[in-house]
């Protein structure tokens, strides 16, 4: 992906420009080889790099780059919590009813049999 901007003015804020996009991990990479082991589905770490270049008064500014690691998985699980009934002050307090939500996703490239998700709650 490449994004070109004719002008960006600095504001002193943490971010003067922000770009958001969605992406996915394909089954096969450019080599071509499987991204995830098709027999085990074991997770793999993938580097996602970004770079920036530009001009200031027609002079090049120092190029900058950064890499963030992603974890490609055949199955992913997320757990969240929210206060369903708040009987105390703001935030989680004794007597509140807490609702836990478990979401999971299975890769388009895998079929799972006998999937078991265990959720162990502490005693306190």
C-alpha positions as CSV (number, residue, x, y, z in Angstrom):
1,X,0.0,0.0,0.0
2,X,1.2,3.5,-0.8
3,X,-0.4,6.7,0.4
4,X,0.7,10.1,-1.1
5,X,-0.1,13.4,0.5
6,X,0.7,16.7,-1.2
7,X,1.1,18.5,2.1
8,X,1.1,17.7,5.8
9,X,1.4,20.5,8.4
10,X,2.8,19.8,11.8
11,X,0.5,20.6,14.8
12,X,2.5,19.6,17.8
13,X,0.0,16.8,18.4
14,X,1.2,13.2,18.9
15,X,0.0,12.4,15.4
16,X,-0.3,14.9,12.6
17,X,-1.5,12.3,10.2
18,X,-3.0,8.8,10.7
19,X,-3.8,6.1,8.2
20,X,-6.0,3.1,9.1
21,X,-6.5,0.0,7.0
22,X,-7.7,-3.6,7.4
23,X,-5.6,-6.6,6.2
24,X,-5.6,-10.3,6.4
25,X,-3.0,-13.1,6.4
26,X,-3.3,-15.2,3.3
27,X,-2.9,-19.0,3.2
28,X,0.1,-18.9,0.9
29,X,3.0,-16.3,0.9
30,X,4.9,-14.9,-2.1
31,X,7.5,-17.7,-2.2
32,X,4.9,-19.7,-2.4
33,X,4.8,-21.5,0.9
34,X,2.1,-22.0,3.6
35,X,2.0,-19.2,6.2
36,X,0.8,-21.6,8.9
37,X,1.8,-25.2,9.1
38,X,-1.2,-27.0,7.5
39,X,-0.7,-30.0,9.8
40,X,-0.5,-28.3,13.1
41,X,-1.9,-24.8,12.7
42,X,0.9,-23.5,15.0
43,X,1.0,-19.7,15.2
44,X,3.7,-17.8,13.3
45,X,5.1,-14.3,13.9
46,X,5.0,-12.0,10.9
47,X,6.7,-8.7,10.6
48,X,4.7,-5.8,9.3
49,X,6.9,-2.9,8.2
50,X,6.1,0.7,7.4
51,X,8.4,3.5,6.1
52,X,8.0,7.2,5.5
53,X,9.9,9.7,3.3
54,X,9.2,13.3,2.4
55,X,10.5,16.7,1.4
56,X,10.8,19.9,3.3
57,X,11.5,23.0,1.2
58,X,12.4,20.6,-1.7
59,X,15.1,18.9,0.5
60,X,14.6,15.3,1.5
61,X,13.9,14.6,5.2
62,X,15.4,11.7,6.9
63,X,13.6,8.5,6.1
64,X,12.0,6.7,9.0
65,X,10.7,3.1,9.4
66,X,9.1,0.9,12.0
67,X,8.2,-2.8,12.2
68,X,5.3,-4.3,14.3
69,X,5.1,-8.1,14.7
70,X,1.8,-9.8,14.1
71,X,0.8,-13.2,15.3
72,X,-0.9,-15.3,12.6
73,X,-3.0,-18.0,14.2
74,X,-5.3,-20.8,13.0
75,X,-7.7,-20.1,15.9
76,X,-7.9,-17.0,18.2
77,X,-9.8,-16.4,21.4
78,X,-10.6,-13.1,23.1
79,X,-12.2,-12.6,26.5
80,X,-13.8,-9.3,27.6
81,X,-15.7,-8.1,30.6
82,X,-18.3,-5.4,31.3
83,X,-20.4,-4.3,34.2
84,X,-23.9,-5.6,33.6
85,X,-25.4,-4.3,36.9
86,X,-23.5,-1.6,38.8
87,X,-24.5,-1.4,42.5
88,X,-21.5,0.6,43.7
89,X,-19.5,3.6,42.6
90,X,-18.1,3.7,39.0
91,X,-15.9,0.8,38.0
92,X,-15.8,-2.7,39.3
93,X,-17.0,-2.9,42.9
94,X,-18.2,-5.7,45.2
95,X,-21.8,-6.6,44.5
96,X,-21.6,-5.7,40.8
97,X,-22.8,-8.2,38.2
98,X,-20.0,-8.8,35.6
99,X,-20.7,-10.1,32.2
100,X,-17.9,-12.0,30.5
101,X,-17.9,-12.5,26.7
102,X,-15.7,-15.0,24.9
103,X,-15.2,-14.5,21.1
104,X,-13.2,-16.8,18.9
105,X,-12.3,-17.0,15.2
106,X,-11.1,-20.0,13.1
107,X,-9.0,-19.3,10.1
108,X,-10.7,-19.7,6.7
109,X,-7.9,-22.2,5.9
110,X,-8.5,-24.7,8.7
111,X,-11.3,-27.0,10.0
112,X,-11.3,-27.8,13.6
113,X,-13.0,-30.9,15.2
114,X,-13.9,-31.3,18.9
115,X,-12.9,-27.7,19.8
116,X,-13.0,-27.1,23.5
117,X,-12.8,-23.7,25.2
118,X,-12.3,-23.7,28.9
119,X,-12.9,-20.6,31.0
120,X,-11.6,-20.8,34.6
121,X,-12.8,-18.1,37.0
122,X,-10.9,-17.3,40.1
123,X,-12.5,-17.5,43.5
124,X,-12.3,-13.9,44.3
